[in-house]
Amino acid sequence: MIEAHELTKVFKVRKMRPGLWGAVRGLVSADVEEVRALDGVSFSVPAGERTAYLGVNGAGKSTTIKALAGVLTPTSGHCRVAGRDPRADRYAHSRTIGVVFGHRTQLWWDLPVEESFRILARLHDMSKEDAVLNRKLFDEVLDLGEIAHRPVRTLSLGQRMRAEVAAALLHNPRVLLLDEPTIGLDLLLKEAVHELVNRVVADRGTTVLLTSHDVADITAICERVVVVDSGRDVYTGSLDDLLRQAPTRTVRLDYSGDIEPEVLASHVRQDIGRVEVGVAGRRRIKVEGPPELATPQRVLAAVSGLVAVTDLVAPEPTLGEVLRSLYVRTAEPARGSTR
Ligand SMILES: Nc1ncnc2c1ncn2[C@@H]1O[C@H](COP(=O)(O)OP(=O)(O)OP(=O)(O)O)[C@@H](O)[C@H]1O
């Protein structure tokens, strides 16, 4: 449903020098630098799937979403949404997609929210019944009633984002492009957006591509993940597989007995090898290392006969931890090696 093939985007930015003289020189000299926002990114999202498009700040996420939305022309490569080049037939494309750009509004700044919805429904040739049905659903989940009559410019960020999400979903788009859709929302409203998107997606089989720095958005909505770094795709797979890729695991062990935790830690370190073992309490040690070594079984075997184990915990790595390590790895000099 969504395809990006070797997309590149190079922005040309005029270099500005400081001060008035610098500004004048900037006007006449052609001192231009190139910013490679996308550097051959490729990925696809099958119909009905919900994919998170992730990466550090400046990785190229918004640029990709803009290319898919048809508001930006790639320098090379191509993308297709529902089999269509986003730039080829803008009108048909706009009816296929719903877009939320968290950092900018898609609504009419001076018009009441209600009026924006009415215009959008007309632009998309919606039947009156469908428009009313959707408005009822959005009112119910996002509580739009209190803001419906207010001009967009008077809304708080959170209120505006509620209206933006509703506007993007109003015409039952087949593809939903969400760029930071919960920015500025409190916890309850974030959950409301998750609920709305999930309800709509389940009912209509909508394909979703989401960028967010909020782990809760990703885990609540998405099943697959594409990670980009410096404009290139460095990981594509299911969310579950990504979680299994955690480079380290932790096992925490509580025990009773006379042995001091420093002594036990040193013994476990020697026994297992290639793991970090630290003291985490009066009678508690923490073992951290590669998933095949830092296992409850290995730790139990290492302390067997020395102490009585009173508790043992091996927490699953969180998505935040896995992403952090992936971002750190891709930021290292051998960039793109996980591609
Ligand atoms: N219009 C533009 N002109 C020049 N450079 C741009 C433009 N838009 C984006 N860039 C640059 O392209 C790169 C990718 O930007 P993009 O906004 O796609 O990143 P992002 O992954 O969405 O980041 P963030 O998480 O901070 O929103 C950045 O280096 C950015 O400065």
Ligand as a Chemical Component Dictionary entry (heavy atoms), coordinates in Angstrom:
data_LIG
# 
_chem_comp.id                   LIG 
_chem_comp.type                 NON-POLYMER 
_chem_comp.pdbx_formal_charge   0 
_chem_comp.three_letter_code    LIG 
# 
loop_
_chem_comp_atom.comp_id 
_chem_comp_atom.atom_id 
_chem_comp_atom.alt_atom_id 
_chem_comp_atom.type_symbol 
_chem_comp_atom.charge 
_chem_comp_atom.model_Cartn_x 
_chem_comp_atom.model_Cartn_y 
_chem_comp_atom.model_Cartn_z 
_chem_comp_atom.pdbx_ordinal 
LIG N1  N1  N 0 13.220 22.570 4.008  1  
LIG C1  C1  C 0 14.399 22.165 4.429  2  
LIG N2  N2  N 0 15.521 22.803 4.062  3  
LIG C2  C2  C 0 16.739 22.391 4.457  4  
LIG N3  N3  N 0 16.963 21.321 5.229  5  
LIG C3  C3  C 0 15.888 20.629 5.632  6  
LIG C4  C4  C 0 14.557 21.000 5.252  7  
LIG N4  N4  N 0 13.700 20.107 5.798  8  
LIG C5  C5  C 0 14.446 19.213 6.483  9  
LIG N5  N5  N 0 15.758 19.535 6.376  10 
LIG C6  C6  C 0 16.888 18.793 6.968  11 
LIG O1  O1  O 0 16.748 17.423 6.595  12 
LIG C7  C7  C 0 17.114 16.574 7.665  13 
LIG C8  C8  C 0 15.953 15.658 7.995  14 
LIG O2  O2  O 0 14.893 16.446 8.508  15 
LIG P1  P1  P 0 13.493 15.809 8.949  16 
LIG O3  O3  O 0 12.614 16.931 9.373  17 
LIG O4  O4  O 0 13.012 14.909 7.886  18 
LIG O5  O5  O 0 13.946 14.944 10.214 19 
LIG P2  P2  P 0 13.065 14.168 11.291 20 
LIG O6  O6  O 0 13.585 12.779 11.348 21 
LIG O7  O7  O 0 11.619 14.344 11.000 22 
LIG O8  O8  O 0 13.464 14.935 12.616 23 
LIG P3  P3  P 0 12.632 15.268 13.960 24 
LIG O9  O9  O 0 12.507 13.987 14.720 25 
LIG O10 O10 O 0 13.517 16.257 14.644 26 
LIG O11 O11 O 0 11.307 15.859 13.549 27 
LIG C9  C9  C 0 17.535 17.483 8.808  28 
LIG O12 O12 O 0 18.947 17.622 8.763  29 
LIG C10 C10 C 0 16.865 18.805 8.478  30 
LIG O13 O13 O 0 17.590 19.896 8.989  31 
# 
loop_
_chem_comp_bond.comp_id 
_chem_comp_bond.atom_id_1 
_chem_comp_bond.atom_id_2 
_chem_comp_bond.value_order 
_chem_comp_bond.pdbx_ordinal 
LIG N1  C1  SING 1  
LIG C1  N2  SING 2  
LIG C1  C4  DOUB 3  
LIG N2  C2  DOUB 4  
LIG C2  N3  SING 5  
LIG N3  C3  DOUB 6  
LIG C3  C4  SING 7  
LIG C3  N5  SING 8  
LIG C4  N4  SING 9  
LIG N4  C5  DOUB 10 
LIG C5  N5  SING 11 
LIG N5  C6  SING 12 
LIG C6  O1  SING 13 
LIG C6  C10 SING 14 
LIG O1  C7  SING 15 
LIG C7  C8  SING 16 
LIG C7  C9  SING 17 
LIG C8  O2  SING 18 
LIG O2  P1  SING 19 
LIG P1  O3  DOUB 20 
LIG P1  O4  SING 21 
LIG P1  O5  SING 22 
LIG O5  P2  SING 23 
LIG P2  O6  DOUB 24 
LIG P2  O7  SING 25 
LIG P2  O8  SING 26 
LIG O8  P3  SING 27 
LIG P3  O9  DOUB 28 
LIG P3  O10 SING 29 
LIG P3  O11 SING 30 
LIG C9  O12 SING 31 
LIG C9  C10 SING 32 
LIG C10 O13 SING 33 
# 
